[in-house]
Amino acid sequence: DRGCDRWNLMKNVLSNNLAIATSRKFPRTKNFSSLVSNCISDIHLSSDQTYLFPLYLYPDEGERGFLDEDTKEKVPNIAGEIFEKLQNAYGQKPTPEQILYYIYAVFYSNIYREKYAEFLKIDFPRVPFAADYEIFVRMAEYGEKLVGLHLLKSPLLDKPVAQFHGGGDNNRIEKVKYDSEQERIYINGDKYFAKVPQDVWEYYIGGYQVLRKYLKDRKGREMDDAPKYCRIITALAKTVAIQKEIDEIYPDVEKELIQFKKA
């Protein structure tokens, strides 16, 4: 519903919370994207100007004790009309978390991104809410999986799809190269990450090719976090798979929509 200024951002995001990060518009050179965050994030996280929309808001208590979560009563950062409309349509009131997960799944639909590509270049993304409760729940379940993956907390990451291989003691990130035939990401002449499909290697969030940028930003340093990088590869691979599943049901989302007042 509402974004946050710098102070409110610190107050609301450093507390136990989730936030959707997105932008008001995406230049033609960048792809629409959205990320979930549980901490303060860089202003260029998803595009040139990233806005964080926290799930909950905490009361303004000034600087003293603003991290003391136990003394605060958080309120959902979701307009009352949304709860009312959803409850009327579904016969029950969704939780704030379900609404966030649903929105996140919608934002990861390739059909949604392609259909509204021109609009997403000029304004904040709009959310179509399915009138069918079962569709809402299924989308929210996919969104919850994506949130776990993108925060690197999902149990789906416990068995990484990628592996770090190579001989010798040189773990320095020197020259990054992707071998599409062998599905390998080389960090130097000897060491590489295996079992990385090309669509995962080429996966973009906003204007950034995720796996390339991670290594590029660490060029000249030791690869001392190979297990984490394998988890990131796995998170992207699982994301690609879930996006395909979302797109299988997304047409049903827009068959019948809940109508809201125009802003």
VENHUUR-V927466 format. One record per residue. N is the residue number from 1. RES is the residue in one small letter. PSI is psi in degrees with one decimal (* if undefined). Layout:
# VENHUUR-V927466
n->{N N}
res->{RES RES}
psi->{PSI PSI}
This chain:
# VENHUUR-V927466
n->{1 2 3 4 5 6 7 8 9 10 11 12 13 14 15 16 17 18 19 20 21 22 23 24 25 26 27 28 29 30 31 32 33 34 35 36 37 38 39 40 41 42 43 44 45 46 47 48 49 50 51 52 53 54 55 56 57 58 59 60 61 62 63 64 65 66 67 68 69 70 71 72 73 74 75 76 77 78 79 80 81 82 83 84 85 86 87 88 89 90 91 92 93 94 95 96 97 98 99 100 101 102 103 104 105 106 107 108 109 110 111 112 113 114 115 116 117 118 119 120 121 122 123 124 125 126 127 128 129 130 131 132 133 134 135 136 137 138 139 140 141 142 143 144 145 146 147 148 149 150 151 152 153 154 155 156 157 158 159 160 161 162 163 164 165 166 167 168 169 170 171 172 173 174 175 176 177 178 179 180 181 182 183 184 185 186 187 188 189 190 191 192 193 194 195 196 197 198 199 200 201 202 203 204 205 206 207 208 209 210 211 212 213 214 215 216 217 218 219 220 221 222 223 224 225 226 227 228 229 230 231 232 233 234 235 236 237 238 239 240 241 242 243 244 245 246 247 248 249 250 251 252 253 254 255 256 257 258 259 260 261 262 263}
res->{d r g c d r w n l m k n v l s n n l a i a t s r k f p r t k n f s s l v s n c i s d i h l s s d q t y l f p l y l y p d e g e r g f l d e d t k e k v p n i a g e i f e k l q n a y g q k p t p e q i l y y i y a v f y s n i y r e k y a e f l k i d f p r v p f a a d y e i f v r m a e y g e k l v g l h l l k s p l l d k p v a q f h g g g d n n r i e k v k y d s e q e r i y i n g d k y f a k v p q d v w e y y i g g y q v l r k y l k d r k g r e m d d a p k y c r i i t a l a k t v a i q k e i d e i y p d v e k e l i q f k k a}
psi->{-58.0 140.1 -175.0 143.5 179.7 -46.5 -46.0 -33.7 -48.4 -45.4 -42.6 -29.3 -30.4 -21.4 172.5 103.2 167.3 154.2 143.5 129.1 124.8 -174.5 161.0 -30.9 154.7 123.5 159.0 -23.4 -2.7 152.5 145.0 138.3 162.4 144.8 160.4 145.9 148.0 23.2 172.6 136.5 159.1 145.2 -22.3 24.1 -48.4 -18.1 -161.9 -29.0 109.0 136.3 137.6 130.9 95.4 147.3 -38.3 152.0 143.5 149.1 150.5 109.5 14.7 -173.9 -36.3 122.2 16.9 -11.0 -0.9 88.3 -31.3 -20.4 5.3 148.9 104.7 150.8 144.0 137.6 52.2 131.5 142.7 -32.0 -35.5 -47.6 -44.2 -46.4 -42.6 -42.4 -40.4 -38.0 -37.9 -15.6 4.3 157.6 118.3 154.6 157.8 -38.3 -41.9 -40.3 -44.0 -45.1 -41.0 -48.6 -42.7 -39.4 -41.9 -45.0 -20.5 7.1 124.0 -32.1 -46.4 -46.3 -39.9 -41.7 -38.3 24.5 -45.5 -39.9 -38.5 -13.8 -12.7 -8.2 174.3 150.3 142.5 151.2 117.8 119.8 120.8 139.7 -17.2 119.0 -39.1 -39.0 -42.2 -46.6 -43.4 -42.3 -41.2 -36.5 -41.6 -41.5 -38.5 -39.2 -43.0 -41.0 -46.0 -40.3 -44.5 -19.6 1.9 36.4 -2.3 139.9 -16.0 -14.6 -4.2 -20.8 84.5 144.5 -22.0 159.3 147.9 122.9 172.7 155.3 170.1 176.8 0.1 106.7 15.3 139.0 105.8 -65.1 113.1 128.1 137.6 129.7 104.8 -30.5 -41.8 -3.6 55.2 144.8 111.7 136.8 -16.4 -167.3 -16.5 -36.7 143.0 160.8 126.0 161.9 49.8 101.1 152.5 -37.9 -25.3 -43.2 -37.4 6.6 128.8 143.9 115.9 -126.7 10.2 129.6 107.2 -55.9 -36.5 -45.7 -39.1 -44.4 -38.4 -41.5 -16.0 15.4 134.9 -8.1 165.2 142.1 86.4 7.4 42.6 -41.2 -38.5 -42.2 -37.2 -35.8 -37.4 -43.7 -44.9 -41.2 -40.8 -40.5 -43.2 -35.7 -46.0 -43.6 -42.6 -36.7 -38.0 -39.1 -39.6 -42.7 -22.0 -30.2 -10.0 -38.4 -31.2 -24.5 -44.3 5.8 -41.4 121.4 150.9 130.7 133.0 160.6 141.6 135.1 *}
